[in-house]
Structure formats: C-alpha cells, structure tokens
Amino acid sequence: MSVRPILLQSDGAIYGTPGAYRTSPPPMAGKYAGSSLREDVTYYTVDETGTAVLKTVKAYPFYCDSVSGGLDTSGDGSLENPFRSVNQALIILQPILTCLNSSSCCTYIVLRVKGTVDYPVQYENESIFNGYDKFIIEPWSIDKVIFYSINGNKCISKLTYLIFKNIEANLVSNLDIYLKNVYLINTCTNSIFNSCITNINVSSSSFSNFIGFYNNDSSIFYKCEGEHYIKGNNSETSVFGDNNESIFYEAIGNSSGYNNITFGMLLYGFFRNPSSAMYECNGNVASTNGYIEGCGFYENTNSTYLNCTGNSLNRTNCDI
C-alpha cells in the first residue's frame, strides 16, 4: 500500500474525492504557489557516461519582476502580483521547499525572473539556501535573465541543490577601481547549470582575481560558457575555477587580456576543477597585447577529458 502526503493550507486540509490525488499531488493554492496549476518545465542533466538527458518535470510557477536595488519586499509571487526581489522570493520559498522535501513530495517549484537584478542574490545574508533538487530558476519571457555585479559583488552566492536555466552573470566596468577576488556564481554546490554564461569585461590596474563559476562543487555544467576580457596588470581570470568533482558538457571557457607591461597577467579557461569529467569542452586563451601567460585547461587534477580542445600562451605545463 502506497502512502501519499496531503498538503495543508492555512485553513486546513485540502479535500478531494477518493483517488483524486493518485496520479498527482493536491493543488498548492494560496500560500503555497503563485499558480494552482503545475506546468511542464524541461532541463538537461548529464549521466555518468557523459550523455545529455532531457528531463521534463511538473512544477508550480512563481514570478519575480525585479526592481533595482533588491529592497522591495512586496508581491506574493503570483503572475498578477510578482515578487519584486529575488532575495525576497528566496525567503518566502525556502520554508515551502523544506516542507515539500520533508513530506517526500516530488513536486517542483520554478521561479521565473525578469527585470533588473543588480544586487547580490543570496539567502538571508549568505546563509545557505537549499533547493532540494526541486527548485528551478529560469527567465520569465526573455532569452536570458541577467544578474549584474556592481563593483565586483557576487551575482549569485550559496544557493545549493538548484537548477539554473539561461542565467547570465555580468560584470562590466571601465572604471580603474580596486577589484579583488571577484566570484560571480559562487558556492552553488550540487546544482545543475543549463546554458548559463559569465561575462567579465573590466579594466583595472590593481591586483585582481576574477572567476566566473567558482567553488560550485559536485555540479553539472551543461553547455555553459564564459567570455572574460581583462585589461590591466597583475590580474588573473578563469571561467571555471575550483568546481570540484563536477561534470562539464560542451562547456566553453574563453579568457583574453591586454596589459602594457611584460608580466603580470594569467588567463585560464578551466582552472583547478579536480576529479571532474569534461566532455567536448573548449578552453581558449588569447592575448591582445603584452606578455600574458595562460592555459585553456590547467591543474584539473585527476580529471578526465573526452574530445576536449585547449590552447596555451607562453606555457608548457597545461593539462591538454
């Protein structure tokens, strides 16, 4: 005999006829969902053989039309009254996901985002947000949703067990300001990234360390890529860095740079992603001026490569 949970609303149990919830869970209306109807949502994962697998899941949709600054806490996530801040959406949705997970419910939630996200996306001052492999973030009515980094702030941080679709993390600065240790998508472990992009284009004379996807251990990067261009001295950049035990499928890491001295810039596509599997990936580094060193793939210890291509700049110790 199988047992299915019956979810509760604020006014009590949800009633139905016998057998009504045999093939699907009861509606999650009111405080549980932005819509009482589930929708098909698709995403790709990659299995242990390096094969891309398309998944279709049933998810209740929530909506966020973000306002610059991230301080607006209004909205209930419905289509008619969307959240106005991604962070506020995380605060509201975390206990719902926790409840779903504790009841072993197979329901997914999808948060659809548009508007201006120019603030660090994080859960309650960087406490960890747990998506329980059931939470999807994707664009709302646009090709990509762009998360902007202001003065080197993280774009997305410590959102774990999530599925990210068509997300772009963007840092563009022509100001000669002090930037150090900039990690755009940071510590989102055990997550799946579909067609996500990091774009870094900065000019800085100060020591800088720029990484697009950083410290997202045990994650899957499906057709993700980065376009990084650094102008300055004493700088280092990599698209994928320190993502331990991860899977990269048709991922592209492009790093290029310009400096006006004969040393001081390091470029990488894939840097320090140990014990990972890389399928049909490309790591490209290029210099537009000055003496620059770099590798498409570097120090990815104990990792495996299948049909990957990479190049080097003034280096002989690249992985491939």
C-alpha positions in Angstrom: 0.0 0.0 0.0 1.5 3.3 -1.0 1.0 6.5 1.0 0.8 10.0 -0.4 1.0 13.2 1.6 -1.9 15.5 1.7 -0.6 19.1 1.9 -2.3 21.6 4.2 -3.3 25.2 3.6 -3.7 27.8 6.4 -7.4 26.9 6.8 -6.9 23.1 7.0 -6.7 20.1 4.8 -7.4 20.1 1.1 -10.4 17.8 0.4 -10.9 15.7 -2.7 -12.8 12.6 -3.9 -11.3 9.2 -3.2 -8.4 8.6 -5.5 -8.2 12.2 -6.7 -4.5 12.5 -5.9 -3.4 9.1 -7.0 -1.6 10.4 -10.1 -0.8 13.9 -8.9 -0.5 15.8 -5.7 -3.3 18.1 -4.5 -3.3 21.7 -5.6 -1.0 24.0 -3.8 -3.1 27.1 -3.8 -2.9 30.2 -1.6 0.3 30.5 0.4 1.9 27.5 -1.4 2.1 28.7 -5.0 2.0 31.6 -7.4 -0.3 29.4 -9.5 -2.6 26.5 -8.6 -1.7 24.7 -11.8 1.5 22.8 -12.4 3.3 23.3 -15.7 5.9 21.3 -17.7 9.4 22.5 -17.2 12.4 21.0 -19.0 16.1 21.0 -18.3 19.2 18.9 -19.2 21.2 16.8 -16.9 24.3 14.6 -17.8 24.7 11.0 -16.7 27.8 9.2 -15.7 28.6 8.1 -19.3 28.6 11.7 -20.5 25.2 11.5 -22.2 22.9 14.5 -22.0 19.5 13.6 -20.7 16.4 15.9 -21.2 14.1 15.9 -18.2 10.5 17.1 -18.0 9.1 17.8 -14.6 5.8 19.2 -13.3 6.4 22.5 -11.4 4.3 25.2 -9.7 5.4 28.6 -11.1 6.3 31.7 -9.2 7.2 35.0 -10.8 9.6 37.8 -10.0 9.7 41.2 -11.7 12.8 42.5 -10.0 13.3 46.2 -9.1 16.8 47.7 -9.0 18.4 47.6 -5.5 16.6 44.5 -4.3 14.9 46.2 -1.3 11.3 45.9 -2.4 9.7 43.1 -0.4 6.2 43.3 -1.9 4.5 40.8 -4.1 3.3 37.3 -3.5 4.9 35.5 -6.4 1.7 35.3 -8.5 1.5 36.2 -12.1 -0.7 39.2 -11.2 1.4 40.3 -8.2 5.0 39.0 -8.7 7.8 39.3 -6.2 9.9 42.4 -6.7 13.2 41.0 -5.4 14.8 37.6 -6.0 16.0 37.6 -2.4 12.5 38.1 -1.1 11.3 35.2 -3.2 14.0 33.0 -1.6 12.9 34.0 1.9 9.3 33.1 1.0 10.0 29.9 -0.9 12.6 28.3 1.4 10.1 27.1 4.1 7.8 25.8 1.3 10.6 23.8 -0.2 11.6 22.5 3.2 8.0 21.3 3.8 7.8 19.6 0.4 11.1 17.8 1.0 10.2 16.6 4.5 6.9 15.1 3.1 8.8 13.4 0.3 6.7 15.2 -2.3 8.0 15.0 -5.8 6.6 18.4 -6.8 9.0 21.1 -8.2 8.9 24.8 -8.0 10.0 27.2 -10.8 10.9 30.8 -10.2 10.7 32.9 -13.4 12.6 36.1 -13.2 12.8 39.3 -15.2 13.7 43.0 -14.5 16.8 44.4 -13.0 18.9 42.2 -10.7 21.8 44.5 -9.8 22.2 43.3 -6.2 23.9 40.1 -4.8 21.4 37.3 -4.8 21.8 35.3 -1.6 19.6 33.9 1.1 19.4 35.9 4.4 22.9 37.4 4.5 24.6 34.4 2.8 23.0 31.7 4.8 22.7 28.7 2.6 19.5 28.3 0.5 18.6 24.7 -0.1 16.7 23.9 -3.3 16.4 20.2 -2.5 16.9 19.4 -6.3 13.3 20.7 -6.8 13.8 24.4 -7.4 14.4 25.9 -10.8 15.3 29.5 -11.7 14.7 30.5 -15.3 13.9 33.6 -17.3 10.4 35.0 -17.5 9.5 35.8 -21.1 13.1 36.6 -22.2 16.0 34.6 -23.6 18.3 35.2 -20.6 17.9 36.8 -17.2 21.0 38.9 -16.4 22.4 39.2 -12.8 24.6 42.3 -12.7 27.6 42.6 -10.5 28.2 46.1 -9.1 31.8 46.9 -8.2 32.8 43.3 -8.1 30.0 42.0 -5.8 29.0 38.4 -6.2 26.0 37.9 -8.5 24.7 34.6 -7.0 26.0 33.0 -3.8 25.3 29.9 -1.7 22.1 28.7 -3.5 22.6 24.9 -3.3 20.8 22.0 -4.9 19.3 24.3 -7.6 18.6 24.0 -11.3 19.7 27.2 -13.1 18.5 27.8 -16.7 19.6 30.5 -19.1 21.3 32.7 -16.4 23.9 35.3 -17.2 26.2 36.8 -14.6 27.6 40.0 -15.8 30.5 42.2 -14.6 31.3 45.2 -16.9 33.4 48.0 -15.6 35.6 50.6 -17.4 36.5 52.3 -14.1 40.0 51.9 -12.7 38.9 50.7 -9.3 40.3 48.2 -6.8 38.8 44.8 -7.6 40.0 41.6 -5.9 38.6 38.1 -5.6 35.5 38.5 -7.7 33.5 35.3 -8.0 30.3 35.8 -10.0 28.5 32.5 -9.4 29.9 31.3 -6.1 29.4 28.2 -3.9 26.2 26.9 -5.5 27.1 23.3 -4.8 25.3 20.2 -6.1 23.5 22.3 -8.7 22.7 21.9 -12.4 23.5 24.8 -14.8 21.9 24.8 -18.2 23.2 27.3 -20.9 24.5 29.7 -18.2 27.0 32.4 -19.0 29.5 34.5 -17.2 30.6 37.7 -18.8 33.5 39.7 -17.3 34.9 42.8 -19.1 36.9 45.0 -16.8 39.8 47.5 -16.8 41.8 47.6 -13.5 45.4 48.4 -12.7 45.1 46.8 -9.2 45.7 43.1 -8.4 42.6 41.2 -9.5 41.3 37.6 -9.4 38.2 37.0 -11.4 36.4 33.7 -11.7 33.0 33.2 -13.4 31.8 29.9 -11.9 33.7 29.4 -8.6 33.5 26.7 -5.9 30.3 25.1 -7.2 31.3 21.5 -6.2 29.5 18.4 -7.4 27.6 20.3 -10.1 26.7 19.8 -13.7 27.6 22.5 -16.3 25.6 21.8 -19.5 26.5 24.0 -22.4 27.7 26.8 -20.1 30.3 29.3 -21.2 32.2 32.4 -20.2 33.6 35.4 -22.1 36.2 37.1 -20.0 38.3 40.1 -21.1 40.7 41.8 -18.7 42.6 45.0 -19.3 45.3 45.8 -16.7 48.3 44.5 -14.8 48.7 41.9 -12.1 45.4 40.2 -13.0 44.2 36.7 -13.2 40.9 35.3 -14.6 39.3 31.9 -15.2 35.9 31.0 -16.4 35.5 27.8 -14.4 37.6 27.6 -11.2 37.6 25.2 -8.2 34.4 23.3 -9.1 35.4 20.0 -7.5 34.0 16.7 -8.7 31.8 18.3 -11.4 30.7 17.4 -14.9 31.2 19.7 -17.8 29.4 19.0 -21.0 30.1 21.1 -24.1 31.3 23.9 -21.8 33.4 26.8 -23.2 35.9 28.9 -21.3 37.2 31.9 -23.2 39.7 34.2 -21.5 41.6 37.1 -23.1 43.6 40.0 -21.9 45.6 43.2 -22.5 48.4 44.7 -20.5 51.1 47.2 -21.1 54.0 45.5 -19.3 55.9 42.3 -19.8 54.4 40.3 -17.0 51.5 40.2 -14.6 48.5 38.5 -16.3 47.3 34.9 -16.1 44.4 33.6 -18.1 42.6 30.3 -17.8 39.5 28.6 -19.2 39.2 25.7 -16.8 41.4 26.1 -13.6 41.6 23.8 -10.6 38.5 21.7 -11.2 39.8 18.4 -9.6 38.3 15.0 -10.1 35.9 16.3 -12.7 34.7 14.9 -16.1 34.9 17.1 -19.1 33.0 16.1 -22.3 33.6 18.0 -25.6 34.8 21.2 -23.8 36.9 24.0 -25.2 39.4 26.1 -23.2 40.6 29.2 -25.1 43.1 31.9 -24.0 44.3 34.8 -26.1 46.4 37.9 -25.7 45.6 41.2 -27.4 48.8 42.9 -26.2 51.7 42.4 -23.8 53.3 39.3 -22.3 50.5 37.1 -20.9 50.6 33.5 -19.7 47.7 31.1 -19.8 46.2 27.7 -20.4 42.8 26.6 -21.6 43.0 23.7 -19.1 45.3 23.9 -16.0 45.7 21.9 -12.8 42.4 20.0 -13.2 44.0 17.1 -11.3 42.5 13.6 -11.5 40.1 14.8 -14.1 39.1 13.1 -17.4 38.8 14.6 -20.8 36.8 13.3 -23.8 37.1 15.2 -27.1 38.2 18.4 -25.4 40.4 21.1 -27.1 42.5 23.8 -25.5 45.5 26.1 -26.2 48.2 27.8 -24.2 50.0 31.2 -24.1 53.7 31.1 -23.1 53.2 28.0 -21.0 54.2 24.4 -21.4 52.5 22.7 -18.5 48.9 22.9 -19.5 46.7 19.8 -19.0 45.9 19.4 -22.7 
